[in-house]
């Protein structure tokens, strides 16, 4: 949770995200170094604009302690009011 919070604060401070949501306590099973591993992780969702995705992903990669943090994204649609808010908060 501390790592997720630090990444969220860095993204918000840099205006690369307008909002961060954290879901603690997720159990993850995954392939890593020829084995199936199981660990508890925190899912961090950062709300941003498409133009900032590369910079945001770079910030997460720099800040995250894992050798290979899995950074994924998808485009979502929103209401015009929420889109305006997101643009204002991220300098768009």
Gaussian input, Z-matrix of N, CA and C with variables (Angstrom, degrees):
# hf/3-21g

backbone

0 1
 N
 C     1     B1
 C     2     B2     1     A1
 N     3     B3     2     A2     1     D1
 C     4     B4     3     A3     2     D2
 C     5     B5     4     A4     3     D3
 N     6     B6     5     A5     4     D4
 C     7     B7     6     A6     5     D5
 C     8     B8     7     A7     6     D6
 N     9     B9     8     A8     7     D7
 C    10    B10     9     A9     8     D8
 C    11    B11    10    A10     9     D9
 N    12    B12    11    A11    10    D10
 C    13    B13    12    A12    11    D11
 C    14    B14    13    A13    12    D12
 N    15    B15    14    A14    13    D13
 C    16    B16    15    A15    14    D14
 C    17    B17    16    A16    15    D15
 N    18    B18    17    A17    16    D16
 C    19    B19    18    A18    17    D17
 C    20    B20    19    A19    18    D18
 N    21    B21    20    A20    19    D19
 C    22    B22    21    A21    20    D20
 C    23    B23    22    A22    21    D21
 N    24    B24    23    A23    22    D22
 C    25    B25    24    A24    23    D23
 C    26    B26    25    A25    24    D24
 N    27    B27    26    A26    25    D25
 C    28    B28    27    A27    26    D26
 C    29    B29    28    A28    27    D27
 N    30    B30    29    A29    28    D28
 C    31    B31    30    A30    29    D29
 C    32    B32    31    A31    30    D30
 N    33    B33    32    A32    31    D31
 C    34    B34    33    A33    32    D32
 C    35    B35    34    A34    33    D33
 N    36    B36    35    A35    34    D34
 C    37    B37    36    A36    35    D35
 C    38    B38    37    A37    36    D36
 N    39    B39    38    A38    37    D37
 C    40    B40    39    A39    38    D38
 C    41    B41    40    A40    39    D39
 N    42    B42    41    A41    40    D40
 C    43    B43    42    A42    41    D41
 C    44    B44    43    A43    42    D42
 N    45    B45    44    A44    43    D43
 C    46    B46    45    A45    44    D44
 C    47    B47    46    A46    45    D45
 N    48    B48    47    A47    46    D46
 C    49    B49    48    A48    47    D47
 C    50    B50    49    A49    48    D48
 N    51    B51    50    A50    49    D49
 C    52    B52    51    A51    50    D50
 C    53    B53    52    A52    51    D51
 N    54    B54    53    A53    52    D52
 C    55    B55    54    A54    53    D53
 C    56    B56    55    A55    54    D54
 N    57    B57    56    A56    55    D55
 C    58    B58    57    A57    56    D56
 C    59    B59    58    A58    57    D57
 N    60    B60    59    A59    58    D58
 C    61    B61    60    A60    59    D59
 C    62    B62    61    A61    60    D60
 N    63    B63    62    A62    61    D61
 C    64    B64    63    A63    62    D62
 C    65    B65    64    A64    63    D63
 N    66    B66    65    A65    64    D64
 C    67    B67    66    A66    65    D65
 C    68    B68    67    A67    66    D66
 N    69    B69    68    A68    67    D67
 C    70    B70    69    A69    68    D68
 C    71    B71    70    A70    69    D69
 N    72    B72    71    A71    70    D70
 C    73    B73    72    A72    71    D71
 C    74    B74    73    A73    72    D72
 N    75    B75    74    A74    73    D73
 C    76    B76    75    A75    74    D74
 C    77    B77    76    A76    75    D75
 N    78    B78    77    A77    76    D76
 C    79    B79    78    A78    77    D77
 C    80    B80    79    A79    78    D78
 N    81    B81    80    A80    79    D79
 C    82    B82    81    A81    80    D80
 C    83    B83    82    A82    81    D81
 N    84    B84    83    A83    82    D82
 C    85    B85    84    A84    83    D83
 C    86    B86    85    A85    84    D84
 N    87    B87    86    A86    85    D85
 C    88    B88    87    A87    86    D86
 C    89    B89    88    A88    87    D87
 N    90    B90    89    A89    88    D88
 C    91    B91    90    A90    89    D89
 C    92    B92    91    A91    90    D90
 N    93    B93    92    A92    91    D91
 C    94    B94    93    A93    92    D92
 C    95    B95    94    A94    93    D93
 N    96    B96    95    A95    94    D94
 C    97    B97    96    A96    95    D95
 C    98    B98    97    A97    96    D96
 N    99    B99    98    A98    97    D97
 C   100   B100    99    A99    98    D98
 C   101   B101   100   A100    99    D99
 N   102   B102   101   A101   100   D100
 C   103   B103   102   A102   101   D101
 C   104   B104   103   A103   102   D102
 N   105   B105   104   A104   103   D103
 C   106   B106   105   A105   104   D104
 C   107   B107   106   A106   105   D105
 N   108   B108   107   A107   106   D106
 C   109   B109   108   A108   107   D107
 C   110   B110   109   A109   108   D108
 N   111   B111   110   A110   109   D109
 C   112   B112   111   A111   110   D110
 C   113   B113   112   A112   111   D111
 N   114   B114   113   A113   112   D112
 C   115   B115   114   A114   113   D113
 C   116   B116   115   A115   114   D114
 N   117   B117   116   A116   115   D115
 C   118   B118   117   A117   116   D116
 C   119   B119   118   A118   117   D117
 N   120   B120   119   A119   118   D118
 C   121   B121   120   A120   119   D119
 C   122   B122   121   A121   120   D120
 N   123   B123   122   A122   121   D121
 C   124   B124   123   A123   122   D122
 C   125   B125   124   A124   123   D123
 N   126   B126   125   A125   124   D124
 C   127   B127   126   A126   125   D125
 C   128   B128   127   A127   126   D126
 N   129   B129   128   A128   127   D127
 C   130   B130   129   A129   128   D128
 C   131   B131   130   A130   129   D129
 N   132   B132   131   A131   130   D130
 C   133   B133   132   A132   131   D131
 C   134   B134   133   A133   132   D132
 N   135   B135   134   A134   133   D133
 C   136   B136   135   A135   134   D134
 C   137   B137   136   A136   135   D135
 N   138   B138   137   A137   136   D136
 C   139   B139   138   A138   137   D137
 C   140   B140   139   A139   138   D138
 N   141   B141   140   A140   139   D139
 C   142   B142   141   A141   140   D140
 C   143   B143   142   A142   141   D141
 N   144   B144   143   A143   142   D142
 C   145   B145   144   A144   143   D143
 C   146   B146   145   A145   144   D144
 N   147   B147   146   A146   145   D145
 C   148   B148   147   A147   146   D146
 C   149   B149   148   A148   147   D147
 N   150   B150   149   A149   148   D148
 C   151   B151   150   A150   149   D149
 C   152   B152   151   A151   150   D150
 N   153   B153   152   A152   151   D151
 C   154   B154   153   A153   152   D152
 C   155   B155   154   A154   153   D153
 N   156   B156   155   A155   154   D154
 C   157   B157   156   A156   155   D155
 C   158   B158   157   A157   156   D156
 N   159   B159   158   A158   157   D157
 C   160   B160   159   A159   158   D158
 C   161   B161   160   A160   159   D159
 N   162   B162   161   A161   160   D160
 C   163   B163   162   A162   161   D161
 C   164   B164   163   A163   162   D162
 N   165   B165   164   A164   163   D163
 C   166   B166   165   A165   164   D164
 C   167   B167   166   A166   165   D165
 N   168   B168   167   A167   166   D166
 C   169   B169   168   A168   167   D167
 C   170   B170   169   A169   168   D168
 N   171   B171   170   A170   169   D169
 C   172   B172   171   A171   170   D170
 C   173   B173   172   A172   171   D171
 N   174   B174   173   A173   172   D172
 C   175   B175   174   A174   173   D173
 C   176   B176   175   A175   174   D174
 N   177   B177   176   A176   175   D175
 C   178   B178   177   A177   176   D176
 C   179   B179   178   A178   177   D177
 N   180   B180   179   A179   178   D178
 C   181   B181   180   A180   179   D179
 C   182   B182   181   A181   180   D180
 N   183   B183   182   A182   181   D181
 C   184   B184   183   A183   182   D182
 C   185   B185   184   A184   183   D183
 N   186   B186   185   A185   184   D184
 C   187   B187   186   A186   185   D185
 C   188   B188   187   A187   186   D186
 N   189   B189   188   A188   187   D187
 C   190   B190   189   A189   188   D188
 C   191   B191   190   A190   189   D189
 N   192   B192   191   A191   190   D190
 C   193   B193   192   A192   191   D191
 C   194   B194   193   A193   192   D192
 N   195   B195   194   A194   193   D193
 C   196   B196   195   A195   194   D194
 C   197   B197   196   A196   195   D195
 N   198   B198   197   A197   196   D196
 C   199   B199   198   A198   197   D197
 C   200   B200   199   A199   198   D198
 N   201   B201   200   A200   199   D199
 C   202   B202   201   A201   200   D200
 C   203   B203   202   A202   201   D201
 N   204   B204   203   A203   202   D202
 C   205   B205   204   A204   203   D203
 C   206   B206   205   A205   204   D204
 N   207   B207   206   A206   205   D205
 C   208   B208   207   A207   206   D206
 C   209   B209   208   A208   207   D207
 N   210   B210   209   A209   208   D208
 C   211   B211   210   A210   209   D209
 C   212   B212   211   A211   210   D210
 N   213   B213   212   A212   211   D211
 C   214   B214   213   A213   212   D212
 C   215   B215   214   A214   213   D213
 N   216   B216   215   A215   214   D214
 C   217   B217   216   A216   215   D215
 C   218   B218   217   A217   216   D216
 N   219   B219   218   A218   217   D217
 C   220   B220   219   A219   218   D218
 C   221   B221   220   A220   219   D219
 N   222   B222   221   A221   220   D220
 C   223   B223   222   A222   221   D221
 C   224   B224   223   A223   222   D222
 N   225   B225   224   A224   223   D223
 C   226   B226   225   A225   224   D224
 C   227   B227   226   A226   225   D225
 N   228   B228   227   A227   226   D226
 C   229   B229   228   A228   227   D227
 C   230   B230   229   A229   228   D228
 N   231   B231   230   A230   229   D229
 C   232   B232   231   A231   230   D230
 C   233   B233   232   A232   231   D231
 N   234   B234   233   A233   232   D232
 C   235   B235   234   A234   233   D233
 C   236   B236   235   A235   234   D234
 N   237   B237   236   A236   235   D235
 C   238   B238   237   A237   236   D236
 C   239   B239   238   A238   237   D237
 N   240   B240   239   A239   238   D238
 C   241   B241   240   A240   239   D239
 C   242   B242   241   A241   240   D240
 N   243   B243   242   A242   241   D241
 C   244   B244   243   A243   242   D242
 C   245   B245   244   A244   243   D243
 N   246   B246   245   A245   244   D244
 C   247   B247   246   A246   245   D245
 C   248   B248   247   A247   246   D246
 N   249   B249   248   A248   247   D247
 C   250   B250   249   A249   248   D248
 C   251   B251   250   A250   249   D249
 N   252   B252   251   A251   250   D250
 C   253   B253   252   A252   251   D251
 C   254   B254   253   A253   252   D252
 N   255   B255   254   A254   253   D253
 C   256   B256   255   A255   254   D254
 C   257   B257   256   A256   255   D255
 N   258   B258   257   A257   256   D256
 C   259   B259   258   A258   257   D257
 C   260   B260   259   A259   258   D258
 N   261   B261   260   A260   259   D259
 C   262   B262   261   A261   260   D260
 C   263   B263   262   A262   261   D261
 N   264   B264   263   A263   262   D262
 C   265   B265   264   A264   263   D263
 C   266   B266   265   A265   264   D264
 N   267   B267   266   A266   265   D265
 C   268   B268   267   A267   266   D266
 C   269   B269   268   A268   267   D267
 N   270   B270   269   A269   268   D268
 C   271   B271   270   A270   269   D269
 C   272   B272   271   A271   270   D270
 N   273   B273   272   A272   271   D271
 C   274   B274   273   A273   272   D272
 C   275   B275   274   A274   273   D273

   B1=1.4515
   B2=1.5257
   B3=1.3238
   B4=1.4684
   B5=1.5296
   B6=1.3267
   B7=1.4676
   B8=1.5199
   B9=1.3183
   B10=1.4679
   B11=1.5257
   B12=1.3133
   B13=1.4704
   B14=1.5341
   B15=1.3371
   B16=1.4703
   B17=1.5287
   B18=1.3217
   B19=1.4690
   B20=1.5258
   B21=1.3166
   B22=1.4722
   B23=1.5242
   B24=1.3178
   B25=1.4680
   B26=1.5279
   B27=1.3363
   B28=1.4687
   B29=1.5169
   B30=1.3315
   B31=1.4654
   B32=1.5190
   B33=1.3296
   B34=1.4643
   B35=1.5299
   B36=1.3191
   B37=1.4692
   B38=1.5191
   B39=1.3216
   B40=1.4678
   B41=1.5246
   B42=1.3288
   B43=1.4702
   B44=1.5265
   B45=1.3332
   B46=1.4633
   B47=1.5216
   B48=1.3195
   B49=1.4600
   B50=1.5185
   B51=1.3176
   B52=1.4587
   B53=1.5193
   B54=1.3234
   B55=1.4592
   B56=1.5208
   B57=1.3261
   B58=1.4619
   B59=1.5226
   B60=1.3160
   B61=1.4638
   B62=1.5258
   B63=1.3239
   B64=1.4594
   B65=1.5223
   B66=1.3174
   B67=1.4540
   B68=1.5194
   B69=1.3259
   B70=1.4715
   B71=1.5252
   B72=1.3257
   B73=1.4517
   B74=1.5137
   B75=1.3230
   B76=1.4610
   B77=1.5265
   B78=1.3165
   B79=1.4575
   B80=1.5212
   B81=1.3265
   B82=1.4600
   B83=1.5186
   B84=1.3256
   B85=1.4530
   B86=1.5111
   B87=1.3360
   B88=1.4576
   B89=1.5238
   B90=1.3250
   B91=1.4616
   B92=1.5203
   B93=1.3353
   B94=1.4617
   B95=1.5238
   B96=1.3040
   B97=1.4551
   B98=1.5287
   B99=1.3464
   B100=1.4686
   B101=1.5340
   B102=1.3373
   B103=1.4569
   B104=1.5141
   B105=1.3165
   B106=1.4619
   B107=1.5240
   B108=1.3157
   B109=1.4592
   B110=1.5240
   B111=1.3101
   B112=1.4632
   B113=1.5199
   B114=1.3333
   B115=1.4561
   B116=1.5227
   B117=1.3084
   B118=1.4591
   B119=1.5201
   B120=1.3097
   B121=1.4615
   B122=1.5221
   B123=1.3070
   B124=1.4604
   B125=1.5213
   B126=1.3160
   B127=1.4539
   B128=1.5291
   B129=1.3214
   B130=1.4615
   B131=1.5136
   B132=1.3140
   B133=1.4602
   B134=1.5216
   B135=1.3304
   B136=1.4656
   B137=1.5187
   B138=1.3198
   B139=1.4617
   B140=1.5240
   B141=1.3446
   B142=1.4522
   B143=1.5181
   B144=1.3280
   B145=1.4689
   B146=1.5277
   B147=1.3325
   B148=1.4645
   B149=1.5296
   B150=1.3193
   B151=1.4695
   B152=1.5287
   B153=1.3241
   B154=1.4661
   B155=1.5224
   B156=1.3164
   B157=1.4667
   B158=1.5252
   B159=1.3236
   B160=1.4676
   B161=1.5295
   B162=1.3199
   B163=1.4657
   B164=1.5255
   B165=1.3215
   B166=1.4591
   B167=1.5323
   B168=1.3256
   B169=1.4718
   B170=1.5296
   B171=1.3252
   B172=1.4652
   B173=1.5286
   B174=1.3232
   B175=1.4652
   B176=1.5348
   B177=1.3248
   B178=1.4602
   B179=1.5228
   B180=1.3219
   B181=1.4688
   B182=1.5290
   B183=1.3314
   B184=1.4728
   B185=1.5163
   B186=1.3200
   B187=1.4517
   B188=1.5282
   B189=1.3062
   B190=1.4638
   B191=1.5256
   B192=1.3261
   B193=1.4678
   B194=1.5302
   B195=1.3221
   B196=1.4682
   B197=1.5175
   B198=1.3223
   B199=1.4653
   B200=1.5277
   B201=1.3203
   B202=1.4620
   B203=1.5264
   B204=1.3206
   B205=1.4740
   B206=1.5259
   B207=1.2989
   B208=1.4613
   B209=1.5202
   B210=1.3164
   B211=1.4620
   B212=1.5212
   B213=1.3154
   B214=1.4597
   B215=1.5207
   B216=1.3174
   B217=1.4561
   B218=1.5082
   B219=1.3032
   B220=1.4496
   B221=1.5212
   B222=1.3000
   B223=1.4642
   B224=1.5283
   B225=1.3056
   B226=1.4609
   B227=1.5228
   B228=1.2962
   B229=1.4598
   B230=1.5214
   B231=1.3019
   B232=1.4489
   B233=1.5223
   B234=1.3120
   B235=1.4638
   B236=1.5253
   B237=1.3129
   B238=1.4671
   B239=1.5267
   B240=1.3267
   B241=1.4591
   B242=1.5335
   B243=1.3267
   B244=1.4615
   B245=1.5237
   B246=1.3227
   B247=1.4650
   B248=1.5231
   B249=1.3202
   B250=1.4543
   B251=1.5205
   B252=1.3269
   B253=1.4601
   B254=1.5361
   B255=1.3236
   B256=1.4580
   B257=1.5269
   B258=1.3229
   B259=1.4640
   B260=1.5293
   B261=1.3090
   B262=1.4734
   B263=1.5204
   B264=1.3153
   B265=1.4724
   B266=1.5230
   B267=1.3248
   B268=1.4652
   B269=1.5291
   B270=1.3125
   B271=1.4614
   B272=1.5104
   B273=1.3229
   B274=1.4768
   B275=1.4924
   A1=110.05
   A2=116.84
   A3=120.04
   A4=111.00
   A5=116.57
   A6=120.42
   A7=110.43
   A8=117.45
   A9=121.22
   A10=110.51
   A11=116.02
   A12=120.47
   A13=110.56
   A14=117.11
   A15=120.51
   A16=110.94
   A17=117.27
   A18=120.50
   A19=109.78
   A20=116.85
   A21=120.66
   A22=110.92
   A23=116.86
   A24=120.20
   A25=111.65
   A26=117.26
   A27=120.29
   A28=110.61
   A29=117.56
   A30=121.53
   A31=111.49
   A32=116.44
   A33=120.53
   A34=111.05
   A35=116.76
   A36=120.46
   A37=112.03
   A38=116.37
   A39=121.17
   A40=112.18
   A41=117.30
   A42=123.33
   A43=111.58
   A44=116.31
   A45=121.27
   A46=110.97
   A47=117.20
   A48=122.90
   A49=108.31
   A50=115.31
   A51=120.63
   A52=111.52
   A53=116.67
   A54=121.16
   A55=108.72
   A56=115.77
   A57=121.69
   A58=108.83
   A59=115.97
   A60=122.36
   A61=108.18
   A62=116.97
   A63=121.38
   A64=109.70
   A65=115.58
   A66=122.06
   A67=107.77
   A68=118.34
   A69=120.43
   A70=112.00
   A71=114.37
   A72=120.67
   A73=116.79
   A74=118.25
   A75=120.61
   A76=109.18
   A77=117.04
   A78=121.10
   A79=107.49
   A80=116.37
   A81=122.16
   A82=109.47
   A83=115.90
   A84=122.76
   A85=106.62
   A86=117.26
   A87=119.78
   A88=110.71
   A89=114.98
   A90=120.99
   A91=108.68
   A92=117.26
   A93=121.34
   A94=108.51
   A95=116.10
   A96=123.94
   A97=112.28
   A98=114.33
   A99=122.64
   A100=114.75
   A101=117.35
   A102=120.23
   A103=110.14
   A104=115.49
   A105=120.36
   A106=106.62
   A107=115.66
   A108=122.77
   A109=109.91
   A110=115.95
   A111=122.15
   A112=107.64
   A113=115.79
   A114=119.78
   A115=108.70
   A116=115.62
   A117=121.10
   A118=107.86
   A119=115.93
   A120=121.04
   A121=110.49
   A122=114.58
   A123=122.12
   A124=107.10
   A125=116.83
   A126=121.41
   A127=107.86
   A128=116.69
   A129=121.84
   A130=108.63
   A131=116.46
   A132=123.11
   A133=107.58
   A134=116.47
   A135=122.03
   A136=108.87
   A137=116.81
   A138=122.07
   A139=108.90
   A140=115.99
   A141=121.07
   A142=110.45
   A143=114.98
   A144=121.79
   A145=109.14
   A146=116.56
   A147=121.88
   A148=111.50
   A149=117.03
   A150=121.00
   A151=112.44
   A152=117.60
   A153=120.97
   A154=113.82
   A155=117.65
   A156=120.81
   A157=112.23
   A158=118.49
   A159=120.36
   A160=111.72
   A161=117.33
   A162=120.55
   A163=111.41
   A164=116.63
   A165=120.81
   A166=110.60
   A167=117.25
   A168=120.91
   A169=110.44
   A170=117.20
   A171=120.84
   A172=110.92
   A173=117.22
   A174=120.69
   A175=110.81
   A176=116.76
   A177=120.08
   A178=110.29
   A179=117.26
   A180=121.24
   A181=111.47
   A182=117.22
   A183=121.27
   A184=112.20
   A185=116.71
   A186=122.69
   A187=113.08
   A188=117.36
   A189=122.20
   A190=111.40
   A191=118.09
   A192=120.44
   A193=114.75
   A194=119.23
   A195=120.50
   A196=110.73
   A197=116.75
   A198=121.66
   A199=110.25
   A200=115.95
   A201=121.30
   A202=109.74
   A203=118.01
   A204=117.89
   A205=108.79
   A206=116.53
   A207=120.33
   A208=107.83
   A209=114.96
   A210=122.21
   A211=107.14
   A212=116.48
   A213=121.08
   A214=108.78
   A215=116.55
   A216=120.12
   A217=110.10
   A218=114.18
   A219=121.27
   A220=108.30
   A221=115.15
   A222=120.61
   A223=108.69
   A224=115.45
   A225=122.01
   A226=108.10
   A227=115.54
   A228=120.80
   A229=108.46
   A230=115.43
   A231=120.02
   A232=109.39
   A233=114.80
   A234=119.26
   A235=108.73
   A236=117.77
   A237=119.62
   A238=112.42
   A239=117.58
   A240=120.97
   A241=111.39
   A242=116.95
   A243=120.54
   A244=110.62
   A245=116.86
   A246=120.62
   A247=111.07
   A248=117.28
   A249=121.66
   A250=110.40
   A251=116.93
   A252=122.04
   A253=110.67
   A254=116.56
   A255=121.34
   A256=110.87
   A257=116.56
   A258=120.70
   A259=111.68
   A260=117.01
   A261=120.59
   A262=111.70
   A263=116.79
   A264=120.56
   A265=113.53
   A266=117.00
   A267=119.95
   A268=111.66
   A269=116.57
   A270=120.45
   A271=115.74
   A272=117.10
   A273=119.43
   A274=113.10
   D1=-36.64
   D2=179.78
   D3=-63.23
   D4=-41.03
   D5=178.80
   D6=-65.14
   D7=-46.25
   D8=179.18
   D9=-60.22
   D10=-42.76
   D11=179.68
   D12=-63.89
   D13=-42.00
   D14=179.72
   D15=-65.06
   D16=-42.33
   D17=177.93
   D18=-64.58
   D19=-43.78
   D20=179.59
   D21=-60.35
   D22=-46.46
   D23=179.96
   D24=-64.11
   D25=-39.23
   D26=177.97
   D27=-64.37
   D28=-42.62
   D29=179.71
   D30=-65.46
   D31=-41.75
   D32=178.64
   D33=-67.97
   D34=-42.79
   D35=179.61
   D36=-62.41
   D37=-36.35
   D38=179.39
   D39=-82.08
   D40=-0.86
   D41=-178.16
   D42=60.99
   D43=29.07
   D44=175.96
   D45=-89.87
   D46=-11.60
   D47=176.44
   D48=-143.23
   D49=150.44
   D50=178.23
   D51=-98.09
   D52=-18.77
   D53=-176.09
   D54=-158.97
   D55=150.26
   D56=175.79
   D57=-132.87
   D58=134.27
   D59=175.18
   D60=-119.79
   D61=133.90
   D62=-179.52
   D63=-121.15
   D64=132.02
   D65=176.09
   D66=-115.67
   D67=102.82
   D68=-177.47
   D69=-81.37
   D70=163.04
   D71=169.87
   D72=76.19
   D73=19.75
   D74=177.88
   D75=-75.75
   D76=132.52
   D77=174.87
   D78=-89.48
   D79=124.55
   D80=-179.06
   D81=-118.04
   D82=134.24
   D83=170.36
   D84=-115.03
   D85=134.48
   D86=-173.71
   D87=-157.97
   D88=156.46
   D89=173.74
   D90=-79.22
   D91=131.40
   D92=175.54
   D93=-153.73
   D94=121.57
   D95=176.98
   D96=49.99
   D97=55.37
   D98=173.68
   D99=71.60
   D100=11.62
   D101=179.93
   D102=-134.40
   D103=161.80
   D104=170.28
   D105=-95.13
   D106=119.68
   D107=-178.58
   D108=-104.29
   D109=157.92
   D110=173.87
   D111=-135.21
   D112=132.48
   D113=-179.22
   D114=-152.66
   D115=162.09
   D116=173.55
   D117=-95.87
   D118=130.81
   D119=-177.56
   D120=-129.84
   D121=170.77
   D122=174.29
   D123=-114.31
   D124=128.68
   D125=175.07
   D126=-87.33
   D127=125.10
   D128=179.84
   D129=-114.28
   D130=120.68
   D131=177.75
   D132=-109.17
   D133=122.60
   D134=178.95
   D135=-114.44
   D136=129.33
   D137=-179.24
   D138=-96.18
   D139=122.59
   D140=-175.60
   D141=-148.08
   D142=-178.69
   D143=175.19
   D144=-96.78
   D145=153.88
   D146=-179.85
   D147=-55.60
   D148=-35.76
   D149=-177.92
   D150=-66.34
   D151=-17.46
   D152=-176.18
   D153=-104.95
   D154=-1.16
   D155=-174.21
   D156=-57.57
   D157=-46.53
   D158=-178.07
   D159=-62.87
   D160=-43.69
   D161=178.79
   D162=-66.29
   D163=-39.34
   D164=178.78
   D165=-66.04
   D166=-44.06
   D167=178.32
   D168=-61.27
   D169=-39.32
   D170=178.38
   D171=-64.78
   D172=-41.00
   D173=177.49
   D174=-62.51
   D175=-44.21
   D176=179.38
   D177=-62.38
   D178=-45.09
   D179=-179.68
   D180=-61.52
   D181=-40.59
   D182=179.37
   D183=-67.48
   D184=-36.29
   D185=-171.70
   D186=-88.07
   D187=-26.77
   D188=-173.84
   D189=-76.79
   D190=137.92
   D191=-178.05
   D192=-79.21
   D193=-14.59
   D194=-178.89
   D195=-68.24
   D196=151.43
   D197=172.99
   D198=-63.22
   D199=-36.61
   D200=-178.60
   D201=-138.45
   D202=81.60
   D203=175.17
   D204=-69.42
   D205=133.79
   D206=179.60
   D207=-85.73
   D208=111.23
   D209=-178.09
   D210=-111.97
   D211=116.68
   D212=178.92
   D213=-125.77
   D214=160.85
   D215=175.41
   D216=-153.03
   D217=158.94
   D218=175.86
   D219=-147.41
   D220=149.96
   D221=179.07
   D222=-81.20
   D223=137.02
   D224=177.34
   D225=-128.55
   D226=152.19
   D227=175.46
   D228=-99.78
   D229=155.28
   D230=-177.52
   D231=-143.84
   D232=175.38
   D233=176.01
   D234=-71.19
   D235=156.24
   D236=176.98
   D237=-57.30
   D238=-37.92
   D239=-179.43
   D240=-66.17
   D241=-42.87
   D242=178.80
   D243=-67.55
   D244=-37.18
   D245=177.46
   D246=-64.49
   D247=-40.25
   D248=177.19
   D249=-61.97
   D250=-46.05
   D251=177.93
   D252=-58.58
   D253=-47.38
   D254=-179.37
   D255=-60.26
   D256=-44.34
   D257=178.08
   D258=-62.90
   D259=-43.01
   D260=179.58
   D261=-63.67
   D262=-40.52
   D263=-177.06
   D264=-75.68
   D265=-18.84
   D266=-179.04
   D267=-114.56
   D268=18.93
   D269=173.94
   D270=73.09
   D271=20.59
   D272=-178.17
   D273=-87.88

